Amino acid sequence: MHPRMIKIRTKLTLILVILSLIPFVIIGAISTNVAHAALSEQVFAQLESIRDSKKAQVERYLRKVKSDIAVLANSPHILAALDAFSSALFEGAIDQAQYDYFDFNDGGTQ
């Protein structure tokens, strides 16, 4: 059918339908942009929350390790072992009494 042969009523109906769809397309595009921005903000906030949680976990772990090191540094067994290792390093060996002491105490960890 040639465009001139379409009735005016059909042409007007088609034009009105197209014109009425334009606001829906515009509103849809705006809604999509707003939803995308909101979702991006929400995901970013969740990632920040996870980051803060992991940071707290690492800090707790490091405090625990530091505390463990402080306890071990003040342990008489560790101090005796360090003295023995130092003497063994400078003398080239440990004597039988030192070996028996650490063998009996399971390496000084009791």
Contacts in CASP RR format, 6 or more apart in sequence:
PFRMAT RR
TARGET T0000
AUTHOR 0000-0000-0000
METHOD contacts of the structure
MODEL  1
MHPRMIKIRTKLTLILVILSLIPFVIIGAISTNVAHAALSEQVFAQLESI
RDSKKAQVERYLRKVKSDIAVLANSPHILAALDAFSSALFEGAIDQAQYD
YFDFNDGGTQ
72 78 0 8 1.000
77 105 0 8 1.000
77 107 0 8 1.000
77 108 0 8 1.000
77 109 0 8 1.000
77 110 0 8 1.000
78 108 0 8 1.000
80 101 0 8 1.000
80 108 0 8 1.000
81 102 0 8 1.000
81 107 0 8 1.000
81 108 0 8 1.000
84 94 0 8 1.000
84 98 0 8 1.000
84 101 0 8 1.000
84 102 0 8 1.000
87 94 0 8 1.000
87 98 0 8 1.000
88 94 0 8 1.000
88 98 0 8 1.000
102 108 0 8 1.000
END
